[in-house]
Amino acid sequence: MRFPAAVAALVFLVVQPAGVAAWAAALPTPVAEPVPLAAHRALYQLTLANASNGDSNGDSDIVAASGTMGYEVIDACDGWAVRQKLDMIVTNTDGQDTHMVSDYATWESKDGLKLRFHMRQLTDQAVTSQTDGEASLERRGGPGIVHYTTPHNATVTLPVGTLFPMAHTAAIIAAARAGKKFITLPLFDGTDENGAENSSIAILDWKQPFPTKWPGLSGLPSTRVRLAFFDRKPDTIMPNYQVGMRYWENGVADDLQMDFGDFVMNAKMTQFTLLPHKC
């Protein structure tokens, strides 16, 4: 009978002489290999956390907000196909509802060197922002270019060290796994027509596996992180957007807190499915 590896090792230690068993026990414990990023589908329920950031007086005219966010990562063999759809209704102090939808899709090569992107934002069914195009890097850690076809035909350079979204996620998890507490990374994700932005990431922990309602995550370590995104301008002080979340080692995120400036939304995962790696 052929034993699974862990059982075979246990049998070896039981049947061998004590001296050999002691020698085997003295061997260094192998470090577990990093877990690959997971193809998955998730749905998040959005609720208003607070609306206190607002204007210079600390006031906000947002009194209610709710919605959903769908997120899907598909293993497309030579790359990752990702789609994220955010659907929110925000209510102001006058009782007026605003319906906001953001539909974002990318394809990113697994070597991290190519990205195709589409992002469309609507407010009450009117398109308020859209970007389309493709980007490439000369090499890992090198510079690159992005060619936009929407909102206008333009080519923008990307700085040395730029990462695309899936590579950015992998870099954060690798840093947390290595015990780092703070990293800064240039990011290009196609959501802005001005090219790359700076991301500052605070890493709060590297937590060993704990029980969750999702069996596919309960056996994995995870990290709590806080990300802030800034324009690449010398006089930039305040971030454009901030988000906190827990990342599991396979790149799945939960317990998000998304800071939009004048209001903050919590996002809790309500549905989760691991998808097959078909290649």
Rosetta blueprint (number, residue, H / E / L):
1 M L
2 R L
3 F L
4 P L
5 A H
6 A H
7 V H
8 A H
9 A H
10 L H
11 V H
12 F H
13 L H
14 V H
15 V H
16 Q L
17 P L
18 A H
19 G H
20 V H
21 A H
22 A H
23 W H
24 A H
25 A H
26 A H
27 L L
28 P L
29 T L
30 P L
31 V L
32 A L
33 E L
34 P L
35 V L
36 P L
37 L L
38 A L
39 A L
40 H E
41 R E
42 A E
43 L E
44 Y E
45 Q E
46 L E
47 T E
48 L E
49 A E
50 N E
51 A L
52 S L
53 N L
54 G L
55 D L
56 S L
57 N L
58 G L
59 D L
60 S L
61 D L
62 I E
63 V E
64 A E
65 A E
66 S E
67 G E
68 T E
69 M E
70 G E
71 Y E
72 E E
73 V E
74 I E
75 D E
76 A L
77 C L
78 D L
79 G E
80 W E
81 A E
82 V E
83 R E
84 Q E
85 K E
86 L E
87 D E
88 M E
89 I E
90 V E
91 T E
92 N E
93 T L
94 D L
95 G L
96 Q L
97 D E
98 T E
99 H E
100 M E
101 V E
102 S E
103 D E
104 Y E
105 A E
106 T E
107 W E
108 E E
109 S E
110 K L
111 D L
112 G L
113 L L
114 K E
115 L E
116 R E
117 F E
118 H E
119 M E
120 R E
121 Q E
122 L E
123 T E
124 D L
125 Q L
126 A E
127 V E
128 T E
129 S E
130 Q E
131 T E
132 D E
133 G E
134 E E
135 A E
136 S E
137 L E
138 E L
139 R L
140 R L
141 G L
142 G L
143 P L
144 G E
145 I E
146 V E
147 H E
148 Y E
149 T E
150 T E
151 P L
152 H L
153 N L
154 A E
155 T E
156 V E
157 T E
158 L E
159 P L
160 V L
161 G L
162 T L
163 L E
164 F L
165 P H
166 M H
167 A H
168 H H
169 T H
170 A H
171 A H
172 I H
173 I H
174 A H
175 A H
176 A H
177 R H
178 A L
179 G L
180 K L
181 K L
182 F E
183 I E
184 T E
185 L E
186 P E
187 L E
188 F L
189 D L
190 G L
191 T L
192 D L
193 E L
194 N L
195 G L
196 A L
197 E E
198 N E
199 S E
200 S E
201 I E
202 A E
203 I E
204 L L
205 D L
206 W L
207 K E
208 Q L
209 P L
210 F L
211 P L
212 T L
213 K L
214 W L
215 P H
216 G H
217 L H
218 S H
219 G L
220 L L
221 P L
222 S E
223 T E
224 R E
225 V E
226 R E
227 L E
228 A E
229 F E
230 F E
231 D L
232 R L
233 K L
234 P L
235 D L
236 T L
237 I L
238 M L
239 P L
240 N L
241 Y E
242 Q E
243 V E
244 G E
245 M E
246 R E
247 Y E
248 W E
249 E L
250 N L
251 G L
252 V L
253 A E
254 D E
255 D E
256 L E
257 Q E
258 M E
259 D E
260 F L
261 G L
262 D L
263 F L
264 V E
265 M E
266 N E
267 A E
268 K E
269 M E
270 T E
271 Q E
272 F E
273 T E
274 L E
275 L L
276 P L
277 H L
278 K L
279 C L
